[in-house]
């Protein structure tokens, strides 16, 4: 996860047309959030909020432009990891009357943000599959 952090911040920068003066929310364990917080502040972010879980994020959503979900797995199953889920209802509640876009980057190995959140009018959700595709294209471009 550490090696993709600069690329993820670059994707966020491109999605928002710049990070300077904006605000972000990082959800996940401190050891995962630390590098992202450092890179976001270095890119000129005004405020970077941090939460361990998505339980209390709804009140923060109106004041942020970027949400990065980097959760720790709750448990592993034969089908994969289970993560604390940021629900579409929580995102909708926090985005009520929102007029600016909210970019959500889900960095879990499988979904940690309910995909219905991406259908909300002010939300642009990048799922783990979307990000894997973008990162692979970026690596292929750099290799050539």
Residue pairs with C-beta under 8 A, 6 or more apart in sequence:
1 32
1 70
1 107
2 35
4 107
4 135
5 35
5 36
5 39
6 39
7 135
7 138
8 36
8 68
8 105
8 107
8 131
9 19
9 36
9 39
9 40
9 43
11 105
11 126
11 131
11 134
12 19
12 24
12 40
12 66
12 68
12 103
12 105
13 19
13 43
15 66
15 103
15 124
15 126
16 22
16 65
16 66
16 101
16 103
18 44
19 40
19 43
19 44
19 45
19 66
20 43
20 44
20 45
21 44
21 45
21 46
22 45
22 46
22 64
22 65
22 66
23 45
23 46
23 47
23 48
23 49
23 63
23 64
23 65
23 66
24 40
24 45
24 47
24 48
24 49
24 64
24 65
24 66
24 67
24 68
25 48
25 49
25 50
25 51
25 57
25 60
25 61
25 64
25 66
25 67
25 68
26 33
26 36
26 37
26 40
26 48
26 49
26 50
26 51
26 67
26 68
26 70
27 50
27 51
27 52
27 53
27 54
27 57
27 67
27 68
27 69
27 70
27 71
27 86
28 52
28 68
28 69
28 70
28 71
28 72
29 52
29 70
29 71
29 72
30 50
30 52
32 70
32 72
33 50
33 70
36 68
36 70
37 48
37 50
40 48
40 66
41 48
47 63
47 64
49 60
49 64
51 57
51 60
53 71
53 84
54 69
54 71
54 84
54 85
54 86
54 87
54 90
54 112
55 84
57 67
57 86
57 90
57 94
58 90
58 91
58 93
58 94
59 94
60 94
61 67
61 91
61 93
61 94
61 95
61 98
61 102
62 94
62 95
62 96
62 98
64 102
65 100
65 101
65 102
65 103
66 102
66 103
66 104
66 105
67 86
67 102
67 103
67 104
67 105
68 104
68 105
68 107
69 86
69 104
69 105
69 106
69 107
69 108
69 112
69 113
70 107
70 108
71 83
71 84
71 108
71 112
72 83
73 81
73 82
73 83
73 108
74 81
74 82
74 83
74 84
75 81
75 82
76 82
80 109
80 110
81 108
81 109
81 110
83 108
83 110
83 111
83 112
84 112
85 111
85 112
85 113
85 114
86 104
86 112
86 113
86 114
86 117
87 114
87 117
88 114
88 115
88 116
88 117
88 119
88 120
91 102
91 104
91 113
91 114
91 117
91 120
91 123
92 117
92 120
95 102
95 120
95 122
95 123
98 122
99 122
100 122
101 122
101 123
101 124
102 122
102 123
102 124
103 124
103 126
104 113
104 117
104 118
104 123
104 124
104 125
104 126
105 126
105 131
106 112
106 113
106 125
106 126
106 127
106 128
106 131
107 128
107 131
108 128
109 128
110 128
111 127
111 128
113 125
113 127
115 125
115 127
117 123
117 125
118 124
118 125
118 127
126 134
